[in-house]
């Protein structure tokens, strides 16, 4: 499922909240929390901005930028665990420093 975004995460400084529109026209508010570049591909981590953190479906959303476009798409199954672990490693290493 491809997802289109309204604001480029590599663009100008601004809000960390993005409205993501999926292929069926559903809008989601996501807070951009981090970006990792790996082999020329940008992977982005988001948290739902329009969902209660106590909701059982609340959690990190990982998407990647389609090269040469402003579109985002879901990760392939073989990418997901590696990218998730990289984001968690960064998150916890930053917590240890502070």
DAGI-V271833 format. One record per residue. N is the residue number from 1. RES is the residue in three letters. OMEGA is omega in degrees with one decimal (* if undefined). Layout:
[[N,RES,OMEGA] [N,RES,OMEGA]]
This chain:
[[1,UNK,175.6] [2,UNK,-179.8] [3,UNK,177.3] [4,UNK,178.6] [5,UNK,-178.4] [6,UNK,-176.1] [7,UNK,179.7] [8,UNK,178.4] [9,UNK,178.5] [10,UNK,-174.5] [11,UNK,-176.2] [12,UNK,175.2] [13,UNK,-180.0] [14,UNK,-178.2] [15,UNK,174.8] [16,UNK,179.1] [17,UNK,-178.6] [18,UNK,171.2] [19,UNK,-179.2] [20,UNK,179.0] [21,UNK,179.6] [22,UNK,-175.5] [23,UNK,-179.5] [24,UNK,177.5] [25,UNK,177.2] [26,UNK,178.9] [27,UNK,178.0] [28,UNK,175.1] [29,UNK,-178.5] [30,UNK,175.5] [31,UNK,178.6] [32,UNK,-177.3] [33,UNK,-179.3] [34,UNK,175.6] [35,UNK,175.0] [36,UNK,173.8] [37,UNK,-178.8] [38,UNK,179.7] [39,UNK,176.5] [40,UNK,179.2] [41,UNK,178.4] [42,UNK,176.4] [43,UNK,-175.6] [44,UNK,176.8] [45,UNK,-179.3] [46,UNK,167.0] [47,UNK,178.4] [48,UNK,179.5] [49,UNK,-176.3] [50,UNK,-178.4] [51,UNK,177.6] [52,UNK,179.4] [53,UNK,177.6] [54,UNK,178.1] [55,UNK,-177.8] [56,UNK,178.2] [57,UNK,-179.3] [58,UNK,177.7] [59,UNK,-176.6] [60,UNK,177.0] [61,UNK,-179.8] [62,UNK,178.4] [63,UNK,175.0] [64,UNK,179.4] [65,UNK,175.7] [66,UNK,-176.9] [67,UNK,177.5] [68,UNK,-179.5] [69,UNK,172.2] [70,UNK,178.8] [71,UNK,174.6] [72,UNK,176.5] [73,UNK,176.6] [74,UNK,176.7] [75,UNK,173.0] [76,UNK,-178.9] [77,UNK,-177.5] [78,UNK,177.7] [79,UNK,-165.0] [80,UNK,-176.9] [81,UNK,179.9] [82,UNK,-178.7] [83,UNK,177.2] [84,UNK,-179.8] [85,UNK,177.6] [86,UNK,178.0] [87,UNK,-179.6] [88,UNK,177.1] [89,UNK,178.1] [90,UNK,-178.8] [91,UNK,-176.8] [92,UNK,176.2] [93,UNK,176.2] [94,UNK,177.3] [95,UNK,-179.1] [96,UNK,-178.3] [97,UNK,-173.5] [98,UNK,*]]
